[in-house]
């Protein structure tokens, strides 16, 4: 390194010539003359660190308050949070190259972690190192989300009911799965406002209280998509927010169809024979148990045509086939009386079968499909 024609503006000593581009040449017209090494290092601060860091942590869920909101950081313990906060707060001088550093946390007490940070680097071809210690104070609080959960806050309630019947166990359990699944998906995207406040079974169905109207609407629509039925919503004014805006609570009334897949129904004013329900979404669809023909309710009837329930697939019994009489009739043994009985022969009947599933009801004895597909 040789001496240049530049002099330190502070002490007047010559400034050593450095390997620089013309753009950084201190002798270039208009360029700022740099300090000598001695004067430069007098004011040099390798690391910029705060005297102390205060961290607000939710004692319930571990979220950290940053800026003006609570953030889920996914930390395993408060030490992880302290390391992350110190990493964000520390600054290294822009002139330092080849920076390396490490943090050694020291747990002082339950709410204080002393972070010992060690730095090394190179500046002006001179190795530099520094150690700084930053105490991190942990303040345990309750975040907005956990506060709302603890206070049983909810913005929407979904009422699962069924027309002329009580929702089945399957429908009730599926509604719970849908609610928890929707909230889990929203939480995964960082939505801290998403939570289920309460799920409660009542005599005629299920009530689900959730944190937002958006979740309530999603649950309702998903239930209708899977099981059919209708949903109506009604708003109730509950309060005003701090800005004077009206706050409404929305009730979503889900009404499941009176019949569900697997039910066998006898349609009013219909001579085509009982129908095994296949689907109650949109218009009710099924198959005639006397002929095997497909059935679909008209637009006006929708998913609740005028009918009476005869039974469902859970009520079937096995009957022995006695003989196939012709294309329209087959003789089986009544599973209760064991008497030979002639019944209608639907298209799905297997003439080689030794036994068949049958349903005995007020409408008589009928052969059902081997499965409900």
VOPAGU-2260 file (C-alpha; in pm, 1 decimal, decimal comma):
REM VOPAGU-2260
SITE   aa  ch    i         X         Y         Z
SITE  UNK   A    0       0,0       0,0       0,0
SITE  UNK   A    1     153,8     334,4    -105,7
SITE  UNK   A    2      78,0     688,2       3,0
SITE  UNK   A    3    -153,6     892,1    -215,1
SITE  UNK   A    4    -177,5    1264,5    -272,1
SITE  UNK   A    5    -487,2    1276,5     -48,0
SITE  UNK   A    6    -476,3    1400,1     310,9
SITE  UNK   A    7    -711,9    1330,7     600,2
SITE  UNK   A    8    -942,2    1630,0     639,1
SITE  UNK   A    9    -938,8    1585,8    1018,7
SITE  UNK   A   10    -572,7    1533,5    1114,4
SITE  UNK   A   11    -391,2    1619,1     792,1
SITE  UNK   A   12    -203,0    1290,6     768,5
SITE  UNK   A   13    -166,1    1132,8     424,0
SITE  UNK   A   14    -438,1     882,7     335,7
SITE  UNK   A   15    -301,0     553,0     205,6
SITE  UNK   A   16    -384,2     474,2    -154,9
SITE  UNK   A   17    -639,0     193,5    -185,7
SITE  UNK   A   18    -745,4     -37,3    -462,8
SITE  UNK   A   19   -1054,5     144,6    -585,3
SITE  UNK   A   20   -1232,4     208,4    -906,5
SITE  UNK   A   21   -1221,8     549,2   -1062,9
SITE  UNK   A   22   -1572,0     606,4    -933,7
SITE  UNK   A   23   -1442,4     575,5    -574,4
SITE  UNK   A   24   -1108,0     752,2    -627,3
SITE  UNK   A   25   -1071,6    1018,6    -354,6
SITE  UNK   A   26    -871,2    1236,5    -598,1
SITE  UNK   A   27   -1145,0    1232,0    -860,8
SITE  UNK   A   28   -1296,1    1580,3    -905,6
SITE  UNK   A   29   -1606,7    1612,6    -685,1
SITE  UNK   A   30   -1524,0    1305,8    -475,4
SITE  UNK   A   31   -1542,1    1324,5     -94,9
SITE  UNK   A   32   -1198,2    1290,7      67,3
SITE  UNK   A   33   -1199,5    1003,1     318,9
SITE  UNK   A   34   -1055,7     992,9     668,4
SITE  UNK   A   35    -732,6     817,6     751,1
SITE  UNK   A   36    -757,7     485,9     932,2
SITE  UNK   A   37    -680,3     636,7    1270,1
SITE  UNK   A   38    -954,0     899,9    1249,6
SITE  UNK   A   39   -1193,9     657,9    1081,2
SITE  UNK   A   40   -1173,7     400,1    1359,7
SITE  UNK   A   41   -1214,6     667,9    1628,7
SITE  UNK   A   42   -1579,3     707,9    1520,8
SITE  UNK   A   43   -1632,0     355,7    1389,7
SITE  UNK   A   44   -1921,9     158,4    1538,3
SITE  UNK   A   45   -1921,4    -198,7    1415,4
SITE  UNK   A   46   -2259,9    -290,5    1562,5
SITE  UNK   A   47   -2564,8     -75,2    1629,3
SITE  UNK   A   48   -2765,9    -233,3    1911,3
SITE  UNK   A   49   -3050,1    -108,0    2133,4
SITE  UNK   A   50   -2998,8     -86,9    2508,9
SITE  UNK   A   51   -3295,2    -315,9    2566,9
SITE  UNK   A   52   -3570,5    -488,6    2372,8
SITE  UNK   A   53   -3922,8    -526,8    2508,9
SITE  UNK   A   54   -4127,9    -807,8    2359,5
SITE  UNK   A   55   -4501,9    -849,5    2408,2
SITE  UNK   A   56   -4596,3   -1216,7    2388,1
SITE  UNK   A   57   -4940,4   -1373,0    2412,8
SITE  UNK   A   58   -4930,9   -1613,8    2704,9
SITE  UNK   A   59   -5199,6   -1828,3    2543,9
SITE  UNK   A   60   -5090,6   -1880,2    2181,3
SITE  UNK   A   61   -4735,0   -1741,8    2173,1
SITE  UNK   A   62   -4808,4   -1468,2    1918,2
SITE  UNK   A   63   -4578,4   -1164,3    1923,2
SITE  UNK   A   64   -4691,6    -802,0    1900,1
SITE  UNK   A   65   -4506,9    -629,8    1616,8
SITE  UNK   A   66   -4582,5    -287,3    1480,8
SITE  UNK   A   67   -4951,8    -250,7    1546,7
SITE  UNK   A   68   -5067,3    -610,4    1527,1
SITE  UNK   A   69   -5021,3    -957,2    1671,8
SITE  UNK   A   70   -4821,3   -1198,3    1457,9
SITE  UNK   A   71   -4793,0   -1576,8    1480,8
SITE  UNK   A   72   -4421,1   -1656,9    1473,0
SITE  UNK   A   73   -4430,2   -2031,7    1532,6
SITE  UNK   A   74   -4158,6   -2013,7    1800,5
SITE  UNK   A   75   -4102,4   -2315,9    2022,8
SITE  UNK   A   76   -4022,5   -2104,1    2331,1
SITE  UNK   A   77   -3947,8   -1747,0    2435,7
SITE  UNK   A   78   -3575,8   -1788,7    2365,4
SITE  UNK   A   79   -3654,5   -1842,4    1996,9
SITE  UNK   A   80   -3863,4   -1525,3    2002,1
SITE  UNK   A   81   -3584,6   -1329,0    2175,4
SITE  UNK   A   82   -3327,8   -1444,5    1917,9
SITE  UNK   A   83   -3553,2   -1339,2    1632,6
SITE  UNK   A   84   -3625,1    -997,7    1787,3
SITE  UNK   A   85   -3254,7    -929,2    1851,9
SITE  UNK   A   86   -3167,4   -1038,2    1497,7
SITE  UNK   A   87   -3416,5    -785,1    1364,1
SITE  UNK   A   88   -3292,9    -505,8    1592,5
SITE  UNK   A   89   -2915,0    -533,5    1545,9
SITE  UNK   A   90   -2744,1    -342,3    1266,2
SITE  UNK   A   91   -2395,9    -385,3    1119,5
SITE  UNK   A   92   -2191,1    -100,1     970,0
SITE  UNK   A   93   -2231,3     -85,9     593,1
SITE  UNK   A   94   -1854,7     -81,6     530,1
SITE  UNK   A   95   -1789,3    -415,1     703,2
SITE  UNK   A   96   -1733,3    -716,8     479,9
SITE  UNK   A   97   -1727,4   -1091,4     552,9
SITE  UNK   A   98   -1950,2   -1047,6     856,5
SITE  UNK   A   99   -2002,4   -1349,6    1082,3
SITE  UNK   A  100   -2193,5   -1355,2    1407,4
SITE  UNK   A  101   -2351,2   -1575,7    1668,8
SITE  UNK   A  102   -2583,8   -1532,4    1964,4
SITE  UNK   A  103   -2549,2   -1695,6    2305,0
SITE  UNK   A  104   -2874,4   -1654,9    2505,7
SITE  UNK   A  105   -2862,7   -1643,7    2884,8
SITE  UNK   A  106   -3187,3   -1700,6    3075,0
SITE  UNK   A  107   -3167,2   -1456,0    3365,9
SITE  UNK   A  108   -3516,3   -1511,8    3501,8
SITE  UNK   A  109   -3860,2   -1607,4    3377,5
SITE  UNK   A  110   -3907,4   -1278,5    3194,4
SITE  UNK   A  111   -3551,0   -1173,9    3106,2
SITE  UNK   A  112   -3313,5   -1323,6    2851,1
SITE  UNK   A  113   -2970,5   -1167,4    2811,1
SITE  UNK   A  114   -2852,6   -1204,9    2451,0
SITE  UNK   A  115   -2472,7   -1213,7    2412,4
SITE  UNK   A  116   -2390,6   -1141,2    2046,9
SITE  UNK   A  117   -2043,4   -1187,9    1894,1
SITE  UNK   A  118   -1949,5   -1025,1    1560,3
SITE  UNK   A  119   -1643,5   -1048,8    1335,5
SITE  UNK   A  120   -1570,9    -887,7    1001,7
SITE  UNK   A  121   -1325,7    -694,5     786,8
SITE  UNK   A  122   -1322,4    -321,3     719,1
SITE  UNK   A  123   -1047,2    -132,7     536,1
SITE  UNK   A  124    -859,2    -461,5     515,4
SITE  UNK   A  125    -851,6    -468,0     896,0
SITE  UNK   A  126   -1014,0    -749,8    1098,8
SITE  UNK   A  127   -1267,6    -619,0    1347,4
SITE  UNK   A  128   -1471,0    -785,8    1618,7
SITE  UNK   A  129   -1721,0    -678,3    1879,1
SITE  UNK   A  130   -1938,2    -823,6    2151,2
SITE  UNK   A  131   -2269,5    -666,9    2250,8
SITE  UNK   A  132   -2517,6    -776,9    2513,5
SITE  UNK   A  133   -2884,4    -689,5    2475,8
SITE  UNK   A  134   -3134,6    -775,3    2749,4
SITE  UNK   A  135   -3473,4    -888,9    2621,4
SITE  UNK   A  136   -3771,2    -835,9    2850,0
SITE  UNK   A  137   -4070,3   -1064,5    2793,8
SITE  UNK   A  138   -4410,1    -915,6    2876,4
SITE  UNK   A  139   -4683,3   -1179,0    2885,3
SITE  UNK   A  140   -5017,9   -1047,4    2767,1
SITE  UNK   A  141   -5331,7   -1169,6    2591,9
SITE  UNK   A  142   -5361,5   -1108,8    2219,4
SITE  UNK   A  143   -5681,6    -983,1    2061,7
SITE  UNK   A  144   -5770,9   -1326,8    1925,1
SITE  UNK   A  145   -5724,7   -1512,2    2253,2
SITE  UNK   A  146   -5909,3   -1235,7    2435,7
SITE  UNK   A  147   -6205,6   -1278,1    2206,7
SITE  UNK   A  148   -6199,7   -1655,7    2244,7
SITE  UNK   A  149   -6187,7   -1625,4    2623,7
SITE  UNK   A  150   -6478,4   -1381,4    2608,7
SITE  UNK   A  151   -6688,7   -1619,8    2393,8
SITE  UNK   A  152   -6691,6   -1365,0    2111,8
SITE  UNK   A  153   -6865,9   -1463,0    1790,6
SITE  UNK   A  154   -6987,6   -1275,4    1485,6
SITE  UNK   A  155   -7189,1   -1552,3    1325,1
SITE  UNK   A  156   -7390,5   -1857,0    1427,1
SITE  UNK   A  157   -7471,5   -2148,3    1197,2
SITE  UNK   A  158   -7781,1   -2347,2    1288,2
SITE  UNK   A  159   -7791,0   -2696,5    1137,1
SITE  UNK   A  160   -8146,0   -2830,3    1122,9
SITE  UNK   A  161   -8342,0   -3069,8     901,1
SITE  UNK   A  162   -8692,6   -3056,1     759,2
SITE  UNK   A  163   -8937,5   -3288,8     939,2
SITE  UNK   A  164   -8655,5   -3481,9    1105,2
SITE  UNK   A  165   -8346,1   -3450,2    1322,3
SITE  UNK   A  166   -8005,2   -3432,5    1151,8
SITE  UNK   A  167   -7824,3   -3764,6    1156,7
SITE  UNK   A  168   -7506,3   -3835,1    1349,0
SITE  UNK   A  169   -7320,8   -3838,0    1017,7
SITE  UNK   A  170   -7453,1   -3493,2     926,6
SITE  UNK   A  171   -7373,7   -3352,5    1271,3
SITE  UNK   A  172   -7018,1   -3487,4    1271,9
SITE  UNK   A  173   -6959,6   -3370,5     916,7
SITE  UNK   A  174   -7074,0   -3017,8    1009,2
SITE  UNK   A  175   -6817,1   -3014,1    1290,6
SITE  UNK   A  176   -6544,1   -3133,6    1053,6
SITE  UNK   A  177   -6635,5   -2867,4     798,0
SITE  UNK   A  178   -6626,3   -2587,5    1057,0
SITE  UNK   A  179   -6290,9   -2691,5    1203,2
SITE  UNK   A  180   -6146,4   -2756,7     857,4
SITE  UNK   A  181   -6242,7   -2413,9     722,6
SITE  UNK   A  182   -6094,2   -2240,5    1026,4
SITE  UNK   A  183   -5774,1   -2447,3    1002,1
SITE  UNK   A  184   -5732,7   -2353,0     635,0
SITE  UNK   A  185   -5781,0   -1984,2     712,4
SITE  UNK   A  186   -5538,7   -1998,9    1005,1
SITE  UNK   A  187   -5281,4   -2160,3     775,1
SITE  UNK   A  188   -5296,1   -1852,6     551,2
SITE  UNK   A  189   -5225,8   -1623,7     848,5
SITE  UNK   A  190   -5582,8   -1519,2     928,6
SITE  UNK   A  191   -5575,3   -1462,1    1306,8
SITE  UNK   A  192   -5942,8   -1363,1    1310,3
SITE  UNK   A  193   -6055,1   -1715,6    1228,2
SITE  UNK   A  194   -6168,7   -1939,4    1512,8
SITE  UNK   A  195   -6459,0   -2154,1    1628,8
SITE  UNK   A  196   -6604,8   -2011,0    1947,2
SITE  UNK   A  197   -6840,1   -2294,6    2036,4
SITE  UNK   A  198   -7000,7   -2604,2    1887,6
SITE  UNK   A  199   -7307,6   -2723,7    2072,5
SITE  UNK   A  200   -7554,2   -2999,1    2000,0
SITE  UNK   A  201   -7919,8   -2921,4    2068,3
SITE  UNK   A  202   -8231,6   -3137,4    2056,0
SITE  UNK   A  203   -8309,3   -3053,2    1693,7
SITE  UNK   A  204   -7960,2   -3017,4    1549,7
SITE  UNK   A  205   -7633,6   -2829,4    1594,8
SITE  UNK   A  206   -7529,0   -2469,9    1664,1
SITE  UNK   A  207   -7184,6   -2348,5    1556,2
SITE  UNK   A  208   -7060,2   -2008,3    1673,4
SITE  UNK   A  209   -6770,8   -1868,3    1468,7
SITE  UNK   A  210   -6563,7   -1552,6    1468,3
SITE  UNK   A  211   -6657,6   -1405,2    1129,7
SITE  UNK   A  212   -6954,9   -1397,2     894,8
SITE  UNK   A  213   -6729,7   -1523,8     617,2
SITE  UNK   A  214   -6668,7   -1848,6     805,9
SITE  UNK   A  215   -7039,0   -1890,3     879,8
SITE  UNK   A  216   -7123,9   -1850,5     513,7
SITE  UNK   A  217   -6856,7   -2099,8     407,4
SITE  UNK   A  218   -6981,5   -2362,8     653,9
SITE  UNK   A  219   -7341,6   -2317,9     540,0
SITE  UNK   A  220   -7259,2   -2338,0     170,1
SITE  UNK   A  221   -7043,9   -2647,8     219,8
SITE  UNK   A  222   -7322,8   -2828,0     406,6
SITE  UNK   A  223   -7570,6   -2750,5     128,5
SITE  UNK   A  224   -7316,8   -2859,8    -131,5
SITE  UNK   A  225   -7273,8   -3199,8      34,0
SITE  UNK   A  226   -7621,1   -3274,5     171,2
SITE  UNK   A  227   -7858,1   -3047,3     -18,5
SITE  UNK   A  228   -8116,8   -2824,4     141,7
SITE  UNK   A  229   -8144,3   -2449,4     182,6
SITE  UNK   A  230   -7980,8   -2172,1     384,1
SITE  UNK   A  231   -8122,3   -1838,8     493,6
SITE  UNK   A  232   -7937,6   -1562,1     676,4
SITE  UNK   A  233   -8060,6   -1289,5     908,5
SITE  UNK   A  234   -7871,3    -994,7    1056,7
SITE  UNK   A  235   -7906,5    -866,8    1410,9
SITE  UNK   A  236   -7760,0    -534,5    1521,9
SITE  UNK   A  237   -7554,4    -598,8    1835,1
SITE  UNK   A  238   -7335,1    -291,3    1889,0
SITE  UNK   A  239   -7128,7     -15,1    1733,6
SITE  UNK   A  240   -6751,4     -19,7    1692,6
SITE  UNK   A  241   -6515,4     252,3    1816,5
SITE  UNK   A  242   -6566,3     444,3    1493,0
SITE  UNK   A  243   -6943,9     444,6    1530,9
SITE  UNK   A  244   -7006,3     181,8    1262,8
SITE  UNK   A  245   -7291,4     -59,9    1323,6
SITE  UNK   A  246   -7184,2    -416,8    1399,4
SITE  UNK   A  247   -7419,6    -699,3    1301,3
SITE  UNK   A  248   -7428,9   -1062,9    1402,9
SITE  UNK   A  249   -7547,1   -1296,7    1127,6
SITE  UNK   A  250   -7743,7   -1616,4    1180,7
SITE  UNK   A  251   -7722,2   -1874,7     901,6
SITE  UNK   A  252   -8015,9   -2116,6     917,7
SITE  UNK   A  253   -7924,2   -2435,6     731,3
SITE  UNK   A  254   -8222,3   -2655,5     653,3
SITE  UNK   A  255   -8129,2   -3004,8     538,5
SITE  UNK   A  256   -8374,9   -3199,3     316,4
SITE  UNK   A  257   -8635,7   -3425,6     477,7
SITE  UNK   A  258   -8493,0   -3727,7     294,9
SITE  UNK   A  259   -8132,9   -3836,7     266,2
SITE  UNK   A  260   -7944,8   -4095,1      58,3
SITE  UNK   A  261   -8038,7   -4444,4     169,6
SITE  UNK   A  262   -8399,0   -4359,6     257,8
SITE  UNK   A  263   -8679,8   -4550,6      87,0
SITE  UNK   A  264   -8984,0   -4329,8      33,6
SITE  UNK   A  265   -9335,0   -4378,6    -102,7
SITE  UNK   A  266   -9433,4   -4082,0    -319,5
SITE  UNK   A  267   -9783,8   -3940,0    -283,1
SITE  UNK   A  268  -10009,5   -3960,3    -589,7
SITE  UNK   A  269   -9751,7   -4174,5    -767,3
SITE  UNK   A  270   -9810,0   -4530,4    -888,7
SITE  UNK   A  271   -9450,7   -4595,6    -995,2
SITE  UNK   A  272   -9355,4   -4764,2    -669,4
SITE  UNK   A  273   -9127,0   -4668,1    -378,5
SITE  UNK   A  274   -8799,6   -4484,5    -445,7
SITE  UNK   A  275   -8457,9   -4548,2    -293,3
SITE  UNK   A  276   -8307,3   -4200,3    -250,8
SITE  UNK   A  277   -7963,1   -4158,5    -407,0
SITE  UNK   A  278   -7917,7   -3782,7    -370,3
SITE  UNK   A  279   -8100,0   -3492,1    -205,8
SITE  UNK   A  280   -7886,2   -3218,0    -362,2
SITE  UNK   A  281   -8092,3   -3002,5    -594,5
SITE  UNK   A  282   -8387,8   -3210,9    -703,9
SITE  UNK   A  283   -8426,2   -3540,4    -519,7
SITE  UNK   A  284   -8291,9   -3832,6    -723,3
SITE  UNK   A  285   -8323,4   -4205,9    -675,5
SITE  UNK   A  286   -8419,8   -4542,6    -819,6
SITE  UNK   A  287   -8754,4   -4724,1    -824,2
SITE  UNK   A  288   -8729,7   -5039,6    -614,5
SITE  UNK   A  289   -9001,9   -5205,9    -819,4
SITE  UNK   A  290   -8845,7   -5157,5   -1164,5
SITE  UNK   A  291   -8492,4   -5022,0   -1116,2
SITE  UNK   A  292   -8577,1   -4714,8   -1323,1
SITE  UNK   A  293   -8418,0   -4383,7   -1229,6
SITE  UNK   A  294   -8633,7   -4118,0   -1065,7
SITE  UNK   A  295   -8590,3   -3741,3   -1034,5
SITE  UNK   A  296   -8833,2   -3505,4    -865,6
SITE  UNK   A  297   -8972,5   -3214,8   -1061,7
SITE  UNK   A  298   -8845,4   -2858,3   -1027,5
SITE  UNK   A  299   -9133,6   -2747,3    -806,3
SITE  UNK   A  300   -9090,6   -3046,4    -573,5
SITE  UNK   A  301   -8714,1   -2994,9    -543,9
SITE  UNK   A  302   -8553,6   -3209,5    -274,0
SITE  UNK   A  303   -8868,2   -3252,1     -67,4
SITE  UNK   A  304   -9146,3   -3410,7    -272,5
SITE  UNK   A  305   -9465,6   -3508,7     -92,6
SITE  UNK   A  306   -9390,8   -3859,5      34,7
SITE  UNK   A  307   -9372,2   -4083,1     338,4
SITE  UNK   A  308   -9063,3   -4262,1     457,2
SITE  UNK   A  309   -9081,3   -4642,7     450,8
SITE  UNK   A  310   -8734,3   -4718,9     586,7
SITE  UNK   A  311   -8373,3   -4706,6     476,4
SITE  UNK   A  312   -8081,7   -4931,0     391,7
SITE  UNK   A  313   -8009,3   -4987,6     759,9
SITE  UNK   A  314   -8343,4   -5171,1     786,6
SITE  UNK   A  315   -8276,9   -5430,1     513,8
SITE  UNK   A  316   -8274,5   -5804,9     575,3
SITE  UNK   A  317   -8149,8   -6094,8     367,3
SITE  UNK   A  318   -8418,5   -6302,2     191,5
SITE  UNK   A  319   -8369,5   -6635,0      17,9
SITE  UNK   A  320   -8461,3   -6643,8    -351,6
SITE  UNK   A  321   -8711,4   -6924,0    -420,2
SITE  UNK   A  322   -8763,4   -6887,9    -792,3
SITE  UNK   A  323   -8766,8   -6635,2   -1073,9
SITE  UNK   A  324   -9121,2   -6630,8   -1202,6
SITE  UNK   A  325   -9080,7   -6408,5   -1510,3
SITE  UNK   A  326   -8924,7   -6078,5   -1623,2
SITE  UNK   A  327   -9135,2   -5882,3   -1377,2
SITE  UNK   A  328   -9163,7   -6102,9   -1070,4
SITE  UNK   A  329   -8949,9   -6312,4    -838,6
SITE  UNK   A  330   -9044,7   -6528,1    -542,1
SITE  UNK   A  331   -8852,9   -6491,2    -212,9
SITE  UNK   A  332   -8895,4   -6608,0     144,9
SITE  UNK   A  333   -9033,5   -6337,7     371,8
SITE  UNK   A  334   -8752,3   -6283,6     630,9
SITE  UNK   A  335   -9009,4   -6256,9     912,2
SITE  UNK   A  336   -9273,5   -6521,3     823,9
SITE  UNK   A  337   -9052,8   -6739,9     601,9
SITE  UNK   A  338   -9344,0   -6772,9     361,1
SITE  UNK   A  339   -9283,2   -6767,4     -13,8
SITE  UNK   A  340   -9383,8   -6422,2    -140,9
SITE  UNK   A  341   -9396,5   -6288,1    -493,6
SITE  UNK   A  342   -9236,4   -5943,5    -528,5
SITE  UNK   A  343   -9151,6   -5706,0    -813,0
SITE  UNK   A  344   -8831,2   -5781,5   -1003,2
SITE  UNK   A  345   -8621,7   -5461,8   -1052,7
SITE  UNK   A  346   -8356,9   -5436,3   -1325,2
SITE  UNK   A  347   -8074,2   -5459,3   -1074,2
SITE  UNK   A  348   -8188,6   -5803,5    -952,4
SITE  UNK   A  349   -7931,1   -6077,8   -1020,6
SITE  UNK   A  350   -8119,0   -6392,4   -1133,3
SITE  UNK   A  351   -7828,2   -6609,6   -1018,6
SITE  UNK   A  352   -7834,4   -6473,1    -664,2
SITE  UNK   A  353   -7930,6   -6710,2    -384,4
SITE  UNK   A  354   -8019,9   -6429,6    -144,1
SITE  UNK   A  355   -8117,3   -6065,3    -189,2
SITE  UNK   A  356   -8149,3   -5764,4      43,2
SITE  UNK   A  357   -8513,3   -5674,4     102,5
SITE  UNK   A  358   -8703,9   -5406,3     287,4
SITE  UNK   A  359   -9036,2   -5493,2     446,1
SITE  UNK   A  360   -9261,6   -5195,0     509,8
SITE  UNK   A  361   -9623,8   -5085,9     503,7
SITE  UNK   A  362   -9591,2   -5077,4     124,3
SITE  UNK   A  363   -9493,7   -5444,1     110,0
SITE  UNK   A  364   -9174,0   -5636,4      42,7
SITE  UNK   A  365   -8921,3   -5491,2    -202,5
SITE  UNK   A  366   -8580,7   -5597,7    -327,4
SITE  UNK   A  367   -8310,1   -5333,4    -280,9
SITE  UNK   A  368   -7976,6   -5298,7    -460,3
SITE  UNK   A  369   -7675,9   -5481,9    -318,2
SITE  UNK   A  370   -7520,0   -5141,7    -243,6
SITE  UNK   A  371   -7632,5   -4780,4    -246,6
SITE  UNK   A  372   -7406,1   -4658,3    -530,9
